Amino acid sequence: MGKAGKGTGSFGKRRNKTHTLCRRCGRRAFHIQKKKCGACGFPAPRIRSYNWSEKAKRRRAPGTGRMRYLKLSLRRAKNGYREGEMRAPLKPGHKKAAQAAALGV
């Protein structure tokens, strides 16, 4: 097996997990003994982020996931938060108005 250093021979003895899945971020960074996530800082109320790592902040920024709520909100904001009413008719010079007239709609 070789000398008792940190190299190849001692990798076979490593069988204890220090980190498990985090409830908040889902990454395998929750330290079991410390009870703290190395990625998001759970159970701290604020998400862990540092200004010295801009790339890590970009990876977590809004727009990097599914945006299940935000993409609907952006679309509703673009249309002026209208609800239960018909869309205003297209102006005569509009490109889609010409297409609608050609189709006879």
Sequence and secondary structure as in RCSB ss.txt:
>XXXX:A:sequence
MGKAGKGTGSFGKRRNKTHTLCRRCGRRAFHIQKKKCGACGFPAPRIRSYNWSEKAKRRRAPGTGRMRYLKLSLR
RAKNGYREGEMRAPLKPGHKKAAQAAALGV
>XXXX:A:secstr
   SSSSHHHHTT    SEE  TTT SS EETTTTEETTT TTSSS    TT HHHHHHHSTTSS  TTHHHHHH
HHHTTS  SS      TT HHHHHHHHHT 
